[in-house]
Amino acid sequence: MPAFRITAVGKAIIFLLSTLGLAHPVQEAAHIKTRTDQLNESYDYVIVGGGTSGLTVADRLTEDGTKSVLVVEYGPLEINPEILTPAIGLTNFPADMYNYTSIPQPGIKNQTAILRGGALVGGGSAVNSMFFDRGSAEDYDNWERLGNPGWGWKGILPYFQKSVTFTPPSIELQTNFNITYNMNAAYGQSGPVHASYPSFQWPTAIAMFRGWKDFGIEVQQEGASGTAYGLFWLPASLKPDSQTRSYSRTAHYDPYIKRANYHLITGYHANKVVFALGMRAQNVEIQPRDDSGSPQNVTTITARHEIILAAGSIQTPLILQRSGIGPKKILQSAGIEVKLDLPGVGQNLQDHSVHSIGYNFTKNLLPNRDMLSNATYLADALIEYHQNKTGPITGADGCSGVFLPLPYVTPSFQSLIDEAQQQNASQYLPSEYDPAVIKGFEAQKKILLSSFASNTTAIIEVPLLGRSNSGNINLKPLSRGSININPTDTSRPVIDFGVLTNPIDLKVNIEAFKLTRKVYSSSAMAGLGPIETSPGGGVATNEDIEKWIRTVLLPSAAHPCGTAAMMPRKIGGVVGSDLLVHGVKRLSVVDASIMPLVPGTHLSATVYAVAEKAADIIKQRNGH
C-alpha cells in the first residue's frame, strides 16, 4: 500500500538536505547507455525490464563474467535523493510511474480505478512501501499443486534466503516493543537486498498490535518462515546502517556498474519479440519511449541464448501480444498476425483489493502518524533523519500486520466455501475467457477453497500502520480480470480488474469489515478511544455495508500478477515450470506475471525469490 505523501515543504527540505549524502552518486549515470549506437549488435541474453526481477536476473547471469546481458528499461535512472528516503511513497514520483486507468468496473458502481507500476530502473522496488514479507508455505505449495514441480515452499525458500541479508531488530526494539524473529528458520544468508527494522515505531501501531493480540489473535514469532498467518512483525527493505531504501538497483546494479558484460539502456520501449523459423525467439525490437512510432527509429537487438521478459504484470502480456502470442481474437482485433494462439496471455489478472474504515482516535498517542500532515512536525522529522538517521522518517509504511485465515474472520466460513463450490465458474469470469483459461480457474478454485478452510494461510490482511484508519485487504480473491492490448493503440493496455465479479469476494469483504469493527469497538482497543468516522455507525446491515464497500473499495494494492501464469498450457498457462513460454523456444518470463495465484503477502520479496530461482533455471539450461 502507498506510504504517506510528503508535502511541498517536506520536498524542499529533502532537497536542501540531499547534500548530506543520501543521493545516488550523479556520476553513475554516465555508465548508462542512452543510445542504441552504444550497444552491441547481439548479447547472450536480452532482458526486457530493468525492475525488481530484471536487474536480479541480469546480475546473476553476468556474475561469472562469461555471458553478456543487455537490460532494456523504459524508465530513467532516478538520481533524486528522495528515492532512498524510506518514508517517501508512490505519490512523489509521477514521472517514474506507469499510471493506467481501468475500464469501468461494475463491481464498484462502474467506477474506474488506477493501476500504477514503477517505470524506472529498479521498478516497483524503487517506489513501493517497503513491506518485505512473504506468504505462508501453503501459498507457494498451491503454485506447485497447479502443475509446477519445484515451486512449492521447500523449492522457493532457499531463494528467499539467497536474496536477502536480514539484520535483526536492535535489542532496544526487541525490549521496548517485543519484536520477535527467527533467523534460522527464515534467513541465514548474505543476499544483496537488505531487510531490517526501522529505528522508530509509531506508538499507535504498537497499541494496535497489542489490541489485536488482546482480542485473541495468535502471535507468530516469525512470519517469514512459512507461518504468515496470525499476528507478527515484518521487516522493511531497509539498509540498516544508513536507514535508506534497499531496492533492486542498489542490490543488483550499482555494485556491478563496471561489469563490461552488463549493459543497461534506459528510455527505450520494447515493441515486440521477433521469431526465427520454428518459433525460436531471436530478436527484440526497441525504440525510444517518446518516439512517434516511425519505423526508422526501431533498433533490433539479437539474443544468442535467450530473450527474458521481466517487464511486469502490465507490460509483459502486452509485449507477448504485440509479438503475436496471445488469445487469437484479441490479436486479430488489433490487426496483429497470430504467431501462436496462447489463450492465457493477459488473462488471470489478480490483485489485492482494499477497503479502509476511518476512525478518530480520541486518546491517540504522541507522537502519532497523523502529525506528519503538520508542516512543522514534518520539517523537524526530516532534519532529525538527515542528521541522525533516526525518527519517524526511518519508517517505511509499517512493520507489523494481522494476517487472518478465513476461519478467524467468520464462523460461517464453511457456508462461503459451499456456495463457491456450487458456482458455475464461467458465470463470473470475463466473457472473452477461452475454455482452457476457464478450466485453469476451476483448478485454482478447488485449491483456493481448500485454503479458505485452512488455519495456516491468510485470506485477509490488516496492516498496522499507526494511521487513524484500518485497512482490510482481500488476499485471495476469486474474481479474475485481464490486461490486453488496446486494439486502437497497442502500446497501451485495456485493464479490467474484474473486481467483485465473484460474489464470494464481496461477502469476504463484508465479514472482514464486521470483524474489524468488532475489534475496534472492543475493550482491546479502548486505550485509543476509537470513534468510527467512515462509514459510521449508521451503516449497520449487510446491505448497507455492501453499498459502502462498493463505493470505497480500491481494486488494486499495486500487487498485480498472473497475466502470464505458470501453469500447464492445457489449463490456460502461459509458461511452464521452466519459465519458458509454451510453444516457443528461447523466450522466458521471470516477473510477477508468472504467479498463478497471488500469494497472501506484499509481492516484493516474492518477486526477488522468483527471479533468483529463474536465474538458476536459465543458467542450467544454457550450460553456465
Disulfide bonds with the S-S distance in Angstrom:
none
